[in-house]
């Protein structure tokens, strides 16, 4: 028993990538880029009233009962008993039931765009890709904590962090080479009008983008000295998530006016604008593949 647990230990870096990969997604950037320069305020406020408190609570509860399996079920069971704990974990599970078909459909559609765009309308192709991806990830999940954590971490680094850093770097080059930007940084644009109901909708949208911080708590028994390392991983993850989401959203807002941002393929629109401007359009297929890898990693985490 002890030997098995020793083999299954995961590193802090792997845990950080697991947490980040479960929340941070470049696919969310077009939706937040719609807010323009006010997204900085919304992200900062969401971090203060939601992301950071959830991270602190998760770190505290995980270090309080490090001998347990960890996670929402364990915490609710300690406080209210098995019945409410079952209901809490069911709510978390039903969330993925709704989300999985959408993310796998995105994977199938993007893959079809790379191979043959007409395949996206072929139901047999879609069913085949969906079943193949879902069962493949199922086998990854049952292959063991360490193996699935390593694969998820690799996907998060290759398919999320690298594209995020790349689009932020392209935006910095765009800014310093004197290209016009499609976002207004004047003071009245930075601070939203709170009497406008759209501001509250925007705040809620960004807060929901931070959902999943507590997921990594199920791995609390699989890391060394969780009382110290788990809070550290939560801190690093929160910083990484905030940094990449704020600057990644701004990168899209730089090149695409709000009226032209597509929630479906806004990321690819931004990459296409940047790469065409720098005569690097041949990198578009590579970018699409990286985004697919990132989507797969997010599914493994959940």
C-alpha positions, 0 to 999 in steps of 0.5 A: 500500500505504501509503495503504491502511494510512493509511486503515485506522488505528483510534483508541485509543478504537475499540481500547478499545471493541473490546477491551471489547466482546469481553469485557464483556457485560451478558449475563454479569452474572446468572451472576456476580450469583449469587455475592452479595457474594463476587463482589467477591473473585472478580473481584479475584482473577480480575483478579490471576491472569488478566485483568491477566497476559493483558493484560500479555502481550498488550501486551508481545508486540504491541509486540515484533512490531508489524510482524506481523499480531499475535495468537495465531497470530503469537505461537505461530509465533514461539515454536514454528513454523507447526504449533502456531500453526495449532492454536492459532488453530484452537482460538480459531476453534472456540470461536466456532463453538460460541458463535455459534449461542447468541448469535444464538439469543439475538438471535432470541429477544429480537427475537421477544419485542419483536415477537411472543413466539410467533415464538420457537418458529417454526423458519423465523423463527429460521433467517431471523434467524440467517442474516440476522444472520450474513451481515450481520456477514460483510459488515461484517467484509469491509468493512475494518478501520476500518469494522468497528471503527467499527461494533463500537465503536458497538455496544459503546458503545450496547449495552454501556456505556450499559446497564451505566451505566444499571443501575449508576445505577438500583442507586445510586438504589435504594440511596440511596432506602432500598430493601432489598437482597438481598445480604449484605455481612457479612464472612463473606459477602465472603470465600468458604469455600475448602473449598467446591468451589462457590467454585472453580467460581465463580472459574473461571466469572469467569475464563472471563468474561475470555476474549478480551483477546488478540483485539485484538492482530490490529489492532496494525498498524492503530494509530499507534505500537502500542508506546505505544498498544496497552498504553495501550488494554489498561490502559484496557480492563481498568479499564473491564471490571472496573468495569462487571462488578463494579458491574453484577453487584452491581446485579442482586444488589441487587434479585434474591435468588440463588434468583430470578436467571435465567441466561437473562433475569436482566438483563431481570428486574433492569431490570424490577424497577428500572423498575417501581419508578421507574414507567419500565416504558415503557423496557423495549423500549428496553433490550431493543433496546440489549442486542441491539445490544450482542450484535451488537457482541460478534459483530463483535469475535470 
